[in-house]
Amino acid sequence: MGWWIVIGIVVLVLLWLVFTYNSLVTLRNRTQEAWSEIDVELKRRHDLIPNLVQTVQGYVGHERGTLEAVTNARAAAVSAGATGDPAKIGQAENMLSQSLRSLFAVSENYPDLKAIAAFTNLQEQLTATEDKIEFSRRFYNGNVRDYNIKLQTLPTSLIAGALGFKPFGFFQADESDRAVPQVNFGNTPPPGRIQGPPAAGSSGPPPLGSSGPPPQA
């Protein structure tokens, strides 16, 4: 009788191991798939930027510093993407987003540039790409959260490391996207004067470079 109890316990443990391993593999694959969606959009943004710079430079020659900032930020983002580290990629992509915001803000001072179809088309494509990156970032971070929680909770945490599963890093958003707008009522225009809104510029965050999440051992 005692042997049957031992065999039953061993079978239950083996079934639990199989179920746990399969569930971890499923969560890991979903996370990697979510990352690949971010990667596609980031590559698309990286490909659009050289065309944007080439289109703009003939009209904003006095803004060479802004153009160089965009070019350098793109190069840094591509290099960070090769590391596969979400923290480094996120930081580099956020810097790229900030430089693009500056460029689009500067373009507001050049009506001739804004009238060019090629520029407006690139601006629209980049804006659409930024929206897709943001959506993919949220989807990826949600999968990372579920996967990491599974790794860190008992009893899975007792065997996850031995089975080769490691946590993924989150892809953080730009700090300026999370900042709460500051409202200053001290500069309210006097009655009778209507102050027009500031010119709207295009914005865009990042998100990951040309590789996937940290490799699993």
C-alpha positions as a Markdown table, in Angstrom:
| # | Residue | x | y | z |
|---|---|---|---|---|
| 1 | Met | 0.0 | 0.0 | 0.0 |
| 2 | Gly | 2.8 | 2.3 | 0.9 |
| 3 | Trp | 4.5 | 1.9 | -2.5 |
| 4 | Trp | 1.3 | 2.9 | -4.3 |
| 5 | Ile | 1.2 | 6.1 | -2.2 |
| 6 | Val | 4.8 | 6.9 | -3.2 |
| 7 | Ile | 4.1 | 6.2 | -6.8 |
| 8 | Gly | 1.1 | 8.4 | -6.7 |
| 9 | Ile | 3.0 | 11.3 | -5.2 |
| 10 | Val | 5.8 | 10.9 | -7.8 |
| 11 | Val | 3.2 | 10.9 | -10.7 |
| 12 | Leu | 1.6 | 14.0 | -9.3 |
| 13 | Val | 4.9 | 15.8 | -9.0 |
| 14 | Leu | 5.8 | 14.9 | -12.6 |
| 15 | Leu | 2.4 | 16.1 | -13.8 |
| 16 | Trp | 2.9 | 19.4 | -12.0 |
| 17 | Leu | 6.4 | 19.8 | -13.5 |
| 18 | Val | 5.1 | 19.2 | -17.0 |
| 19 | Phe | 2.2 | 21.6 | -16.5 |
| 20 | Thr | 4.4 | 24.3 | -15.0 |
| 21 | Tyr | 7.1 | 23.9 | -17.7 |
| 22 | Asn | 4.5 | 24.2 | -20.5 |
| 23 | Ser | 2.8 | 27.2 | -19.0 |
| 24 | Leu | 6.2 | 29.0 | -18.6 |
| 25 | Val | 7.1 | 28.2 | -22.2 |
| 26 | Thr | 3.7 | 29.6 | -23.4 |
| 27 | Leu | 4.2 | 32.8 | -21.4 |
| 28 | Arg | 7.7 | 33.2 | -22.6 |
| 29 | Asn | 6.7 | 32.7 | -26.2 |
| 30 | Arg | 3.9 | 35.3 | -25.9 |
| 31 | Thr | 6.4 | 37.8 | -24.5 |
| 32 | Gln | 8.9 | 37.2 | -27.3 |
| 33 | Glu | 6.1 | 37.6 | -29.8 |
| 34 | Ala | 5.0 | 40.8 | -28.3 |
| 35 | Trp | 8.6 | 42.1 | -28.4 |
| 36 | Ser | 8.8 | 41.2 | -32.1 |
| 37 | Glu | 5.9 | 43.5 | -32.8 |
| 38 | Ile | 7.7 | 46.4 | -31.1 |
| 39 | Asp | 10.8 | 45.5 | -33.0 |
| 40 | Val | 9.0 | 45.7 | -36.4 |
| 41 | Glu | 7.7 | 49.2 | -35.6 |
| 42 | Leu | 11.0 | 50.5 | -34.3 |
| 43 | Lys | 12.8 | 49.3 | -37.5 |
| 44 | Arg | 10.1 | 51.1 | -39.5 |
| 45 | Arg | 10.7 | 54.3 | -37.6 |
| 46 | His | 14.5 | 54.0 | -38.1 |
| 47 | Asp | 14.0 | 53.6 | -41.8 |
| 48 | Leu | 11.7 | 56.6 | -42.1 |
| 49 | Ile | 14.0 | 59.0 | -40.3 |
| 50 | Pro | 16.8 | 59.3 | -43.0 |
| 51 | Asn | 14.1 | 60.3 | -45.5 |
| 52 | Leu | 12.7 | 62.8 | -43.1 |
| 53 | Val | 16.1 | 64.4 | -42.4 |
| 54 | Gln | 16.9 | 64.6 | -46.2 |
| 55 | Thr | 13.6 | 66.2 | -46.8 |
| 56 | Val | 13.9 | 68.8 | -44.0 |
| 57 | Gln | 17.6 | 69.8 | -44.3 |
| 58 | Gly | 17.0 | 71.8 | -47.5 |
| 59 | Tyr | 14.5 | 74.1 | -45.7 |
| 60 | Val | 15.9 | 74.3 | -42.2 |
| 61 | Gly | 19.6 | 74.8 | -42.9 |
| 62 | His | 19.9 | 77.1 | -39.9 |
| 63 | Glu | 18.7 | 74.3 | -37.6 |
| 64 | Arg | 21.7 | 72.0 | -38.2 |
| 65 | Gly | 22.0 | 71.2 | -34.5 |
| 66 | Thr | 18.4 | 69.8 | -34.4 |
| 67 | Leu | 19.0 | 67.7 | -37.5 |
| 68 | Glu | 22.3 | 66.3 | -36.1 |
| 69 | Ala | 20.5 | 65.5 | -32.8 |
| 70 | Val | 18.0 | 63.4 | -34.7 |
| 71 | Thr | 20.7 | 61.6 | -36.7 |
| 72 | Asn | 22.8 | 60.9 | -33.7 |
| 73 | Ala | 19.8 | 59.7 | -31.7 |
| 74 | Arg | 18.8 | 57.3 | -34.5 |
| 75 | Ala | 22.3 | 55.9 | -34.6 |
| 76 | Ala | 22.2 | 55.4 | -30.8 |
| 77 | Ala | 18.8 | 53.7 | -31.0 |
| 78 | Val | 20.1 | 51.3 | -33.7 |
| 79 | Ser | 23.2 | 50.5 | -31.6 |
| 80 | Ala | 21.0 | 50.0 | -28.5 |
| 81 | Gly | 18.7 | 47.7 | -30.4 |
| 82 | Ala | 21.7 | 45.4 | -31.1 |
| 83 | Thr | 22.1 | 44.7 | -27.4 |
| 84 | Gly | 18.7 | 43.3 | -26.9 |
| 85 | Asp | 18.4 | 45.0 | -23.5 |
| 86 | Pro | 15.0 | 46.6 | -23.1 |
| 87 | Ala | 16.3 | 49.1 | -20.6 |
| 88 | Lys | 19.0 | 50.4 | -22.9 |
| 89 | Ile | 16.7 | 50.3 | -26.0 |
| 90 | Gly | 14.0 | 52.1 | -24.2 |
| 91 | Gln | 16.4 | 54.9 | -23.1 |
| 92 | Ala | 17.8 | 55.3 | -26.6 |
| 93 | Glu | 14.4 | 55.3 | -28.2 |
| 94 | Asn | 13.1 | 57.9 | -25.7 |
| 95 | Met | 16.0 | 60.2 | -26.7 |
| 96 | Leu | 15.1 | 59.7 | -30.3 |
| 97 | Ser | 11.5 | 60.6 | -29.6 |
| 98 | Gln | 12.5 | 63.8 | -27.9 |
| 99 | Ser | 14.7 | 64.8 | -30.8 |
| 100 | Leu | 11.9 | 64.1 | -33.3 |
| 101 | Arg | 9.6 | 66.3 | -31.2 |
| 102 | Ser | 12.1 | 69.1 | -31.4 |
| 103 | Leu | 12.4 | 68.7 | -35.1 |
| 104 | Phe | 8.7 | 68.9 | -35.6 |
| 105 | Ala | 8.4 | 71.9 | -33.3 |
| 106 | Val | 11.1 | 73.7 | -35.4 |
| 107 | Ser | 9.2 | 72.8 | -38.6 |
| 108 | Glu | 6.3 | 74.9 | -37.4 |
| 109 | Asn | 8.4 | 78.0 | -38.2 |
| 110 | Tyr | 8.8 | 77.0 | -41.9 |
| 111 | Pro | 5.5 | 77.2 | -43.8 |
| 112 | Asp | 7.2 | 76.2 | -47.0 |
| 113 | Leu | 8.3 | 73.0 | -45.5 |
| 114 | Lys | 4.9 | 72.2 | -44.1 |
| 115 | Ala | 3.4 | 72.7 | -47.5 |
| 116 | Ile | 5.5 | 69.9 | -49.0 |
| 117 | Ala | 3.6 | 66.6 | -49.4 |
| 118 | Ala | 6.6 | 64.5 | -48.8 |
| 119 | Phe | 7.2 | 66.1 | -45.4 |
| 120 | Thr | 3.6 | 65.8 | -44.3 |
| 121 | Asn | 3.4 | 62.2 | -45.5 |
| 122 | Leu | 6.5 | 61.3 | -43.5 |
| 123 | Gln | 5.2 | 63.1 | -40.5 |
| 124 | Glu | 1.9 | 61.2 | -40.7 |
| 125 | Gln | 3.7 | 57.9 | -41.1 |
| 126 | Leu | 6.0 | 58.6 | -38.1 |
| 127 | Thr | 3.0 | 59.6 | -36.0 |
| 128 | Ala | 1.1 | 56.4 | -36.9 |
| 129 | Thr | 4.2 | 54.4 | -36.1 |
| 130 | Glu | 4.6 | 56.0 | -32.7 |
| 131 | Asp | 1.0 | 55.1 | -31.9 |
| 132 | Lys | 1.6 | 51.5 | -32.9 |
| 133 | Ile | 4.8 | 51.4 | -30.8 |
| 134 | Glu | 2.9 | 52.7 | -27.8 |
| 135 | Phe | 0.2 | 50.1 | -28.2 |
| 136 | Ser | 2.8 | 47.3 | -28.7 |
| 137 | Arg | 4.7 | 48.6 | -25.6 |
| 138 | Arg | 1.6 | 48.2 | -23.4 |
| 139 | Phe | 0.9 | 44.7 | -24.8 |
| 140 | Tyr | 4.6 | 43.7 | -24.3 |
| 141 | Asn | 4.7 | 45.0 | -20.7 |
| 142 | Gly | 1.5 | 43.2 | -19.9 |
| 143 | Asn | 3.0 | 39.9 | -21.0 |
| 144 | Val | 6.2 | 40.6 | -19.2 |
| 145 | Arg | 4.3 | 41.3 | -16.0 |
| 146 | Asp | 2.3 | 38.0 | -16.2 |
| 147 | Tyr | 5.5 | 36.0 | -17.1 |
| 148 | Asn | 7.6 | 37.6 | -14.3 |
| 149 | Ile | 4.8 | 37.1 | -11.7 |
| 150 | Lys | 4.7 | 33.4 | -12.7 |
| 151 | Leu | 8.4 | 33.1 | -12.3 |
| 152 | Gln | 8.5 | 34.8 | -8.9 |
| 153 | Thr | 5.6 | 33.0 | -7.2 |
| 154 | Leu | 5.8 | 29.8 | -5.2 |
| 155 | Pro | 6.2 | 27.0 | -6.0 |
| 156 | Thr | 7.2 | 27.9 | -9.6 |
| 157 | Ser | 10.1 | 30.0 | -8.4 |
| 158 | Leu | 11.7 | 26.9 | -6.9 |
| 159 | Ile | 12.2 | 25.3 | -10.2 |
| 160 | Ala | 12.0 | 28.1 | -12.9 |
| 161 | Gly | 15.7 | 29.0 | -12.6 |
| 162 | Ala | 16.8 | 25.3 | -12.9 |
| 163 | Leu | 14.6 | 24.9 | -16.0 |
| 164 | Gly | 16.4 | 27.9 | -17.6 |
| 165 | Phe | 13.7 | 30.6 | -17.3 |
| 166 | Lys | 14.7 | 34.1 | -16.6 |
| 167 | Pro | 12.7 | 37.3 | -16.1 |
| 168 | Phe | 12.3 | 39.8 | -18.9 |
| 169 | Gly | 12.8 | 43.6 | -18.6 |
| 170 | Phe | 10.0 | 46.1 | -19.1 |
| 171 | Phe | 10.1 | 48.6 | -22.0 |
| 172 | Gln | 9.7 | 51.9 | -20.2 |
| 173 | Ala | 7.8 | 54.8 | -21.7 |
| 174 | Asp | 9.3 | 58.3 | -22.1 |
| 175 | Glu | 9.3 | 60.2 | -18.8 |
| 176 | Ser | 7.8 | 63.2 | -20.6 |
| 177 | Asp | 4.8 | 61.0 | -21.6 |
| 178 | Arg | 4.2 | 60.2 | -17.9 |
| 179 | Ala | 4.7 | 63.7 | -16.6 |
| 180 | Val | 1.7 | 65.6 | -15.3 |
| 181 | Pro | 1.2 | 68.9 | -17.1 |
| 182 | Gln | 2.0 | 72.0 | -15.0 |
| 183 | Val | -0.8 | 74.6 | -15.0 |
| 184 | Asn | 0.2 | 78.2 | -14.1 |
| 185 | Phe | -2.7 | 80.5 | -13.5 |
| 186 | Gly | -0.4 | 83.4 | -12.8 |
| 187 | Asn | 0.1 | 84.2 | -16.4 |
| 188 | Thr | -3.6 | 84.4 | -17.3 |
| 189 | Pro | -4.1 | 87.0 | -20.1 |
| 190 | Pro | -6.1 | 90.1 | -19.1 |
| 191 | Pro | -9.8 | 90.2 | -19.9 |
| 192 | Gly | -10.6 | 91.2 | -23.5 |
| 193 | Arg | -7.5 | 89.6 | -24.9 |
| 194 | Ile | -7.7 | 86.1 | -26.3 |
| 195 | Gln | -4.4 | 84.2 | -26.4 |
| 196 | Gly | -4.3 | 81.7 | -29.2 |
| 197 | Pro | -3.1 | 78.2 | -28.5 |
| 198 | Pro | 0.5 | 77.2 | -29.2 |
| 199 | Ala | 1.3 | 75.6 | -32.6 |
| 200 | Ala | 0.9 | 71.9 | -32.3 |
| 201 | Gly | 3.8 | 69.7 | -33.2 |
| 202 | Ser | 4.1 | 66.1 | -33.9 |
| 203 | Ser | 5.2 | 63.8 | -31.1 |
| 204 | Gly | 6.4 | 60.3 | -30.9 |
| 205 | Pro | 8.0 | 58.0 | -28.4 |
| 206 | Pro | 10.1 | 54.9 | -29.2 |
| 207 | Pro | 10.1 | 51.8 | -28.0 |
| 208 | Leu | 13.1 | 48.6 | -29.1 |
| 209 | Gly | 15.8 | 48.1 | -31.7 |
| 210 | Ser | 16.7 | 45.3 | -33.9 |
| 211 | Ser | 16.7 | 42.3 | -31.6 |
| 212 | Gly | 14.5 | 40.6 | -29.1 |
| 213 | Pro | 14.2 | 40.5 | -25.3 |
| 214 | Pro | 17.2 | 39.2 | -23.3 |
| 215 | Pro | 18.1 | 35.7 | -24.5 |
| 216 | Gln | 16.9 | 32.8 | -22.4 |
| 217 | Ala | 19.5 | 30.4 | -21.2 |
